[in-house]
Amino acid sequence: MEKNMQEVLAKAEVLIEALPYIREFNRKIIVVKYGGSAMSDESLQRHVIQDVTLLKLVGFKPIIVHGGGKAISKWVSKVGKEPEFVNGLRVTDAETMEIAEMVLSRVNKQLVTMVQELGVKAVGISGKDSGLLSVHRKLSDGRDIGFVGEIDSVDPKVLYDLLENDYLPIVAPIGLDREYQTYNINADDAACAIAQAVHADKLAFLTDIEGLYRDINDKTSFISRLTCSEADALIAEGHIGGGMLPKLAGCTDAIRGGVNRVHILDGRIPHCLLLEIFTKQGVGTMFMGDSDELAEKKEAV
């Protein structure tokens, strides 16, 4: 009996710790970029969807922007093509674009189904719907890599309409250019652009890494929070490289574009989203504006 009571009290303490965060972010928009291993593992997939639906039920206004790269590569291989990447971007010819749109649409509706199984209304759309994402052809170091889109503008009206009517929007990263040609968009880029357009309070990236390290070989050098200026310094000093560079640039762009906080989380940790948002310690790396850090230091004095 005593052990059971201790377990109940521990759960109550967790809820109490979450209370100020629930109050602070009530009715605030949070954009969740969902991809990587958390998307390919069924158990983790359900944890992520549970997290996002819980956020919705306690008063947040979440928007999911999802990828599907591993599934796209799988289907590209099935038709006898070899997936090709340049600087982390998929080389996308007309056939690959058709496959990508088919796969992303399928993933989109799977996520909608999972959310609705938990009692929350969801609507799946792509960047083509209502002119959400307008793009032009993106080059990689001057090379034409096919139907890969660079975002020109975001028209968030459809997202506002869905949020206002109590739906959870789930967005596939596909857009149109001025000639109404379909383009595949990097999901990180889509999430950043959407977060800025809807003035999101938070943008969370679910990734396959724990967060940022000053030295990737030194686990004691983990960075739990940093400002845009500090992020710029890390890049200039050569601490950040490879596929992390564009993600880091996206985080700082989002902060400078008006997003209040950006989080890099390890999507392989069950319920990482809840742990980051509703606990004091958090589990990932949080980005903030330079002025926000100064304000926090003044409050602490």
N, C-alpha and C positions, 0 to 999 in steps of 0.2 A: 504493500500500500504506500509506504514512504517513498519507494523508488518511483512509483507511478506519479505520485504528487510532485516529485522533483522534476520529472519529465514534463508534466503539465505546466509547472511554474517556469521552466526554461523556455517553453513555447510562448508563454505569456510575455516573458521578457523580450523575446524577439519581436513580438507584435508591438510592444511599447516602444522599442528602439526604432521601429519603422514609422511610428505615428507622426513625428515631425516632418518626415520626408513626404509622407502621403499628403499632409496638410500643405506643405510648401509647393508641391507640384500638381495639386488638384487642378484639373482643367487645362494643364499645360500639354503642349504637343511634344512627343518624343518619337524620333525616327530611328528605327532599328534596321541596320543593314545585316541581312542574314545570309550566310553562305558557309563555305568550307566544310570541315568534318562534321560540324553540328547539323548540317543539312543532309549528309549522306548516312548518318547513323540514326536509325529509327527511334531509339530510346532518347538520344539527345534532342532529336527533332521535336519529340513530344514535350520535353522539358522546356524548350524555347517557346513553343506555342503556349504552354501553360503559363509561363512567365508573362508573355505579352497579353494574354487574355486577363490575367490577374491585374496587371497594370490598368487595363481598360475598366475592369470592374471596380477598382478602388478610386477611379476618377481621372486617370490620365487619358490623353488622346493619342494613342499609338498609331504609327504608320509603319508597315513593314515594306522594305525594299529588298528583294531577294535576288540572288544569283542563281547559278545552275551550271557552272562551268564543267564540273566533273561529269554530270549527266550528258551535257552537250558533247563532250569529248567521246564518251561511250558510244553515242549514237552516230557520231561522225565516223568512228572506227568501224561500226557495223556496216556502213555503206561502202567500206573499202578505202576510205580516205585517211590520211595521216594528220592528226591535229597538229597545227603549226602555230607557234607563238613568236612574236617579236616584241622585246621589251615588256613582256608580261601580257601583251594584247593578242587576242586570237586573230589570226589571218582568216578573213571571212569572205569567201567568194559567194556567189548567188546560191549555190546548193547548200553551203554551210549556213548561210543566213536563214534559209527555209527550215533547216533542221533546228537551228537555235530557237527560232520563234515557236516551232512546234513543241520543243522540250520545255521552254520557259512557260508556255501556256499551260502545259500539263502540270508542271511544278506549282504554278500559281493556283490552279484549282484544287490541287491536293492540300495546299496550305489553307485555302478557304474552307475546305471540308473539315480539317482538323480544328480550326477555330470555332466553327459552328457546332461541332460535336461537344464543345465545352460551354455552349449556351450564349455565345457572343455572335452578333450579326457581322459578317464580313463580306466585302465586295472585292473581287480580283480584277485589276485593270492592268493595262500596259501604258507606256509613255505615249502610245499612239492615241489613246482615248482622250477626247476633248482637247486635243492639242497640248497635252501635259508636258511632253518633252520635245522640243524642236532642236534639230541637230544639223551639222554639216559633216562631211567626210573628214575623218581624223587621219593625219599622217603620223608615222612613227619615225622620227629622225629623217624626215623627208621622204620616207618610203610609203607608197600606197599599199595599205594592208586590207583593202576591200571595204565591205559594208560595216565599218566600225565608226560609230558616231561620236562627235565632240558636241557637247551640249551648248546651244546658243542661248536658249531661254526656257523658263519653266512657267507654265500657266497653272497655278495651283487651285483654280476655282473648283474643279471637280473634287479635289481632296477636301477643301473646305466644306463643300456641299455634303460629302459623305460623312465627315466628322460631325457636322451640325445635325445630321439625321441619325446619329448614334451608330454608324457603321465603322468597322475597322478596315481601312483601305490596305490592300496588299498589291504592291506594284512590281511588275516585271520590267526590267530595264531595256526597253525597245522604244525607239523614237522614229520620227519622220523628218525628212528634210523639206525644203521648199517645193520640190517636185513630187512630194509624197512617196518618196522611196524609203523603204524600211531599213533601219540600221540597228545593229546590236550595240549596246552601250555598256561600258564597264560599270558593274553594279556599285562599286565604291563611289565613282563619279556621280552616278545617278542619285545615290543617297545624300551626298554632300550638297548637290544642287537643290534637291527637294527640301532638305533641312533648312537651307538658307531661304528658300522661297516661302516656306510656311512659317518662318521665324520660330523654328523649333527651340524649345528650351534645352533639349538634350538630343545628341546624335550618338548612337552606340553601334560600334562595329564588332560583330561576333567573328573572331578570327581563329586561326590555328596556332596562335602564340599567346603567351601569358600577358604580354604587354611589352613595354620598352625596357631595355637594359643599356646602361652606359657602355658595358662590355658584355657582349652576348655570352662569353665564356665564363663570366663571373656572376653567379646567381645572387650574390649580395649587392650587385649594382642595380637592382630593379628600381625603376622610377615609378612611383605611385601617382605623382602629379607633376605637371610642368606647364609653363607658360609658352606662348607662341615664340617669344624671344629666345627662351631656353631651347626650344625645339630647333629654331634656326641655327643656334650655336652648335647643337649636336650634329646637324647636317654638315655645317662648315668645318667642324673638327674631324669629320670622317667617321663618326661613331655609328652612323646609320647608313645602310647600303642595301642593295638588291631590291626585292619587291616591297620592302618596308618604306623606301623613299617616297614613292607616289602616295602611299597611304598616309604617311606623316604630313606631306604637303597638303593632302586633302583635309586633314584634321585642322591644320592651322588656317587654311583658306576658309573653312566653315566657321571657325571662331571669329576671324576677321570679317566674315560676312554676316555676323549677327547671331550665330548660334551660341547659347550661353555656356554649355559644357559639351565636350566630346570625349567619349570613352572608347578605349581599345580593350576588349575583353576576350578571354579564352573561351570560345564556344564549346570546347570539350569538357568544361567544368559544368556539371548539372546546376541549373538555376543561377548561372553566373550573373545574369541581368538583375535578378532580385538582390543578390548579394552585393552587387556594386551600388545599386540605387538606395537600398533600404538599410545598409549597415554603415557604421562610422569608418571602418577600416577599408571597405571595398576590396575588390579582387583583381583590378586591372589598372591601367594607366589612364588618368584623367587629364585632359587639356583644358586650360582656362586662359582668359585674356590677361595681359600684363596688369591692367588696371584692377582686375578682380583680385589678384594676388596682393596688391598694395592695400586694397580695402580690407581683406581678411587679416592682414598683419595689423592694421590699425584697430580692428575689432578685438584682436587678441591682446593688445596692450592694456 
